[in-house]
């Protein structure tokens, strides 16, 4: 019994250690978007073999759209953040409270 377990462990270890063992990255592509009233955001991403490229966006409460374009590889995560539109805030006057 012990020999069978040891042999199985060695085979699993060899399979993981071999190039292309259990860590075979597959190409993928996905995207989604949510648009529900004032909630509006989304993302798209694709990757293959450890390289990833994508972007996401969100409509901010101040009226602007924030967009992040990114890519990642063995050297790390790299992002560029941009804003579209002009921020607007409500003006507050004197309060006629209670």
FIGU-672012 format. One record per atom (N, C-alpha, C, O): atom name; residue in one letter; y, z, x. Coordinates in steps of 0.1 Angstrom, whole numbers, plus 5000, padded with zeros to 4 digits. Layout:
<sites>
- name;resn;y;z;x
- CA;A;Y;Z;X
...
</sites>
This chain:
<sites>
- name;resn;y;z;x
- N;X;4988;5000;5008
- CA;X;5000;5000;5000
- C;X;5013;5000;5009
- O;X;5022;4992;5006
- N;X;5013;5009;5019
- CA;X;5024;5010;5027
- C;X;5027;4997;5035
- O;X;5038;4992;5036
- N;X;5016;4990;5039
- CA;X;5017;4977;5046
- C;X;5023;4967;5037
- O;X;5031;4958;5042
- N;X;5019;4966;5025
- CA;X;5024;4957;5015
- C;X;5039;4959;5013
- O;X;5046;4949;5012
- N;X;5043;4971;5011
- CA;X;5057;4974;5009
- C;X;5065;4970;5022
- O;X;5076;4964;5020
- N;X;5060;4973;5033
- CA;X;5067;4970;5046
- C;X;5068;4955;5047
- O;X;5079;4950;5051
- N;X;5058;4948;5044
- CA;X;5058;4933;5045
- C;X;5068;4927;5036
- O;X;5075;4918;5039
- N;X;5069;4932;5023
- CA;X;5078;4928;5013
- C;X;5092;4930;5018
- O;X;5101;4921;5017
- N;X;5095;4942;5024
- CA;X;5108;4945;5029
- C;X;5112;4936;5040
- O;X;5124;4931;5041
- N;X;5103;4933;5049
- CA;X;5106;4923;5060
- C;X;5109;4909;5055
- O;X;5118;4903;5060
- N;X;5102;4905;5045
- CA;X;5104;4892;5039
- C;X;5118;4891;5032
- O;X;5125;4881;5034
- N;X;5122;4901;5025
- CA;X;5135;4901;5018
- C;X;5146;4902;5029
- O;X;5156;4895;5027
- N;X;5144;4910;5039
- CA;X;5154;4911;5050
- C;X;5156;4897;5057
- O;X;5167;4893;5060
- N;X;5145;4890;5060
- CA;X;5145;4877;5066
- C;X;5152;4867;5057
- O;X;5160;4859;5062
- N;X;5150;4868;5044
- CA;X;5156;4858;5035
- C;X;5171;4860;5034
- O;X;5178;4850;5033
- N;X;5175;4873;5034
- CA;X;5190;4875;5034
- C;X;5196;4871;5047
- O;X;5208;4866;5047
- N;X;5190;4873;5058
- CA;X;5195;4871;5071
- C;X;5196;4856;5075
- O;X;5204;4852;5083
- N;X;5187;4848;5069
- CA;X;5187;4834;5071
- C;X;5200;4827;5066
- O;X;5205;4831;5056
- N;X;5205;4817;5074
- CA;X;5217;4810;5068
- C;X;5213;4804;5055
- O;X;5203;4797;5053
- N;X;5222;4805;5046
- CA;X;5220;4800;5032
- C;X;5210;4808;5024
- O;X;5204;4803;5015
- N;X;5208;4821;5028
- CA;X;5199;4830;5021
- C;X;5203;4832;5007
- O;X;5205;4823;4999
- N;X;5206;4845;5003
- CA;X;5210;4848;4990
- C;X;5225;4846;4988
- O;X;5230;4846;4976
- N;X;5233;4843;4998
- CA;X;5247;4842;4997
- C;X;5252;4827;4997
- O;X;5261;4824;5004
- N;X;5246;4819;4988
- CA;X;5250;4805;4987
- C;X;5261;4804;4977
- O;X;5259;4805;4965
- N;X;5274;4802;4982
- CA;X;5285;4800;4973
- C;X;5284;4787;4966
- O;X;5283;4777;4972
- N;X;5286;4787;4953
- CA;X;5285;4775;4945
- C;X;5299;4771;4941
- O;X;5308;4780;4939
- N;X;5302;4758;4940
- CA;X;5315;4754;4935
- C;X;5317;4759;4921
- O;X;5308;4759;4913
- N;X;5329;4762;4918
- CA;X;5333;4766;4904
- C;X;5347;4762;4901
- O;X;5355;4759;4909
- N;X;5350;4762;4888
- CA;X;5363;4759;4883
- C;X;5364;4766;4869
- O;X;5355;4765;4861
- N;X;5375;4773;4867
- CA;X;5377;4779;4854
- C;X;5392;4780;4851
- O;X;5400;4780;4860
- N;X;5395;4782;4839
- CA;X;5409;4784;4834
- C;X;5409;4791;4821
- O;X;5400;4790;4813
- N;X;5420;4797;4818
- CA;X;5422;4803;4805
- C;X;5437;4804;4802
- O;X;5445;4804;4811
- N;X;5440;4806;4789
- CA;X;5454;4808;4785
- C;X;5455;4816;4773
- O;X;5446;4814;4764
- N;X;5464;4825;4772
- CA;X;5467;4833;4760
- C;X;5481;4830;4755
- O;X;5490;4831;4762
- N;X;5482;4827;4742
- CA;X;5495;4824;4736
- C;X;5494;4831;4722
- O;X;5490;4825;4713
- N;X;5500;4843;4721
- CA;X;5499;4851;4709
- C;X;5513;4857;4707
- O;X;5515;4868;4712
- N;X;5521;4850;4700
- CA;X;5535;4856;4697
- C;X;5543;4856;4710
- O;X;5545;4845;4717
- N;X;5547;4868;4714
- CA;X;5555;4869;4727
- C;X;5546;4871;4739
- O;X;5551;4872;4750
- N;X;5533;4871;4737
- CA;X;5524;4873;4748
- C;X;5519;4859;4752
- O;X;5512;4852;4745
- N;X;5522;4855;4765
- CA;X;5519;4842;4769
- C;X;5516;4842;4784
- O;X;5525;4845;4792
- N;X;5503;4840;4788
- CA;X;5499;4840;4802
- C;X;5487;4832;4804
- O;X;5480;4829;4794
- N;X;5483;4829;4816
- CA;X;5471;4821;4819
- C;X;5468;4820;4834
- O;X;5476;4824;4842
- N;X;5457;4814;4837
- CA;X;5452;4813;4850
- C;X;5443;4801;4851
- O;X;5436;4798;4842
- N;X;5443;4794;4863
- CA;X;5433;4784;4866
- C;X;5429;4786;4881
- O;X;5438;4790;4889
- N;X;5417;4784;4884
- CA;X;5412;4787;4897
- C;X;5400;4778;4900
- O;X;5392;4775;4891
- N;X;5398;4773;4912
- CA;X;5386;4766;4917
- C;X;5383;4771;4931
- O;X;5391;4775;4938
- N;X;5370;4770;4934
- CA;X;5365;4774;4947
- C;X;5353;4767;4951
- O;X;5345;4762;4942
- N;X;5350;4766;4964
- CA;X;5338;4760;4969
- C;X;5335;4766;4983
- O;X;5344;4765;4992
- N;X;5324;4772;4985
- CA;X;5320;4776;4998
- C;X;5330;4786;5005
- O;X;5331;4786;5017
- N;X;5336;4795;4997
- CA;X;5345;4805;5004
- C;X;5359;4802;5003
- O;X;5367;4810;5006
- N;X;5363;4789;5000
- CA;X;5377;4786;4998
- C;X;5381;4786;4984
- O;X;5374;4780;4975
- N;X;5392;4792;4980
- CA;X;5396;4794;4967
- C;X;5411;4789;4966
- O;X;5419;4791;4975
- N;X;5414;4782;4954
- CA;X;5428;4778;4952
- C;X;5430;4779;4937
- O;X;5422;4777;4929
- N;X;5442;4784;4934
- CA;X;5445;4786;4920
- C;X;5460;4790;4917
- O;X;5468;4790;4927
- N;X;5463;4793;4905
- CA;X;5476;4798;4901
- C;X;5474;4806;4888
- O;X;5465;4804;4880
- N;X;5484;4814;4886
- CA;X;5485;4821;4873
- C;X;5500;4823;4869
- O;X;5509;4822;4878
- N;X;5502;4825;4856
- CA;X;5516;4826;4852
- C;X;5517;4837;4841
- O;X;5507;4840;4834
- N;X;5529;4842;4839
- CA;X;5531;4851;4828
- C;X;5546;4850;4823
- O;X;5555;4849;4832
- N;X;5548;4850;4810
- CA;X;5561;4850;4805
- C;X;5566;4864;4805
- O;X;5560;4873;4798
- N;X;5577;4867;4812
- CA;X;5582;4880;4813
- C;X;5591;4884;4801
- O;X;5596;4875;4794
- N;X;5593;4897;4798
- CA;X;5601;4901;4787
- C;X;5616;4897;4788
- O;X;5623;4896;4778
- N;X;5620;4894;4801
- CA;X;5634;4890;4802
- C;X;5637;4875;4801
- O;X;5648;4870;4803
- N;X;5626;4868;4796
- CA;X;5628;4854;4794
- C;X;5624;4844;4805
- O;X;5623;4832;4802
- N;X;5621;4850;4817
- CA;X;5616;4841;4828
- C;X;5601;4839;4827
- O;X;5594;4846;4820
- N;X;5597;4829;4835
- CA;X;5582;4827;4837
- C;X;5579;4830;4852
- O;X;5585;4824;4860
- N;X;5570;4839;4854
- CA;X;5566;4842;4868
- C;X;5553;4834;4871
- O;X;5544;4834;4863
- N;X;5553;4826;4882
- CA;X;5542;4818;4885
- C;X;5538;4822;4900
- O;X;5546;4823;4909
- N;X;5525;4823;4902
- CA;X;5519;4826;4915
- C;X;5509;4815;4918
- O;X;5499;4813;4911
- N;X;5512;4808;4929
- CA;X;5502;4798;4934
- C;X;5496;4804;4946
- O;X;5503;4811;4954
- N;X;5483;4803;4947
- CA;X;5476;4810;4958
- C;X;5464;4802;4964
- O;X;5459;4793;4957
- N;X;5460;4805;4976
- CA;X;5448;4800;4981
- C;X;5442;4811;4990
- O;X;5450;4819;4996
- N;X;5429;4811;4992
- CA;X;5423;4821;5000
- C;X;5411;4815;5008
- O;X;5404;4806;5003
- N;X;5410;4819;5020
- CA;X;5399;4814;5029
- C;X;5395;4825;5038
- O;X;5398;4837;5036
- N;X;5389;4822;5049
- CA;X;5385;4832;5059
- C;X;5396;4839;5065
- O;X;5395;4850;5070
- N;X;5408;4834;5065
- CA;X;5420;4840;5071
- C;X;5427;4850;5061
- O;X;5436;4857;5066
- N;X;5423;4850;5049
- CA;X;5429;4859;5039
- C;X;5434;4853;5027
- O;X;5431;4841;5024
- N;X;5443;4860;5020
- CA;X;5449;4856;5007
- C;X;5463;4852;5009
- O;X;5471;4860;5016
- N;X;5467;4841;5005
- CA;X;5481;4836;5007
- C;X;5487;4832;4993
- O;X;5481;4824;4986
- N;X;5498;4838;4990
- CA;X;5504;4835;4977
- C;X;5519;4831;4978
- O;X;5526;4836;4987
- N;X;5523;4823;4969
- CA;X;5537;4819;4967
- C;X;5541;4823;4953
- O;X;5536;4818;4944
- N;X;5551;4831;4952
- CA;X;5556;4836;4939
- C;X;5569;4829;4936
- O;X;5579;4829;4944
- N;X;5570;4823;4924
- CA;X;5582;4817;4919
- C;X;5586;4821;4905
- O;X;5577;4826;4898
- N;X;5599;4820;4902
- CA;X;5603;4824;4888
- C;X;5611;4812;4883
- O;X;5618;4805;4890
- N;X;5608;4809;4870
- CA;X;5615;4798;4863
- C;X;5624;4804;4852
- O;X;5619;4814;4845
- N;X;5636;4799;4850
- CA;X;5644;4804;4840
- C;X;5654;4814;4845
- O;X;5654;4818;4857
- N;X;5662;4819;4836
- CA;X;5672;4829;4840
- C;X;5670;4842;4832
- O;X;5667;4841;4820
- N;X;5670;4853;4838
- CA;X;5668;4866;4832
- C;X;5679;4869;4822
- O;X;5691;4867;4826
- N;X;5676;4873;4810
- CA;X;5686;4877;4801
- C;X;5682;4891;4795
- O;X;5671;4893;4792
- N;X;5692;4899;4794
- CA;X;5690;4913;4789
- C;X;5699;4915;4777
- O;X;5711;4910;4777
- N;X;5695;4922;4767
- CA;X;5704;4925;4756
- C;X;5716;4934;4760
- O;X;5714;4942;4768
- N;X;5727;4931;4754
- CA;X;5739;4939;4757
- C;X;5739;4951;4747
- O;X;5736;4949;4735
- N;X;5742;4962;4752
- CA;X;5743;4974;4744
- C;X;5757;4979;4742
- O;X;5764;4980;4752
- N;X;5761;4980;4730
- CA;X;5774;4985;4727
- C;X;5774;5000;4723
- O;X;5764;5006;4725
- N;X;5785;5005;4719
- CA;X;5786;5019;4715
- C;X;5776;5022;4704
- O;X;5773;5014;4695
- N;X;5770;5033;4705
- CA;X;5760;5037;4695
- C;X;5767;5043;4683
- O;X;5776;5051;4684
- N;X;5762;5040;4671
- CA;X;5767;5046;4659
- C;X;5756;5054;4653
- O;X;5750;5052;4643
- N;X;5752;5064;4661
- CA;X;5740;5072;4659
- C;X;5741;5081;4647
- O;X;5750;5079;4638
- N;X;5732;5090;4646
- CA;X;5731;5099;4635
- C;X;5740;5110;4636
- O;X;5740;5119;4627
</sites>
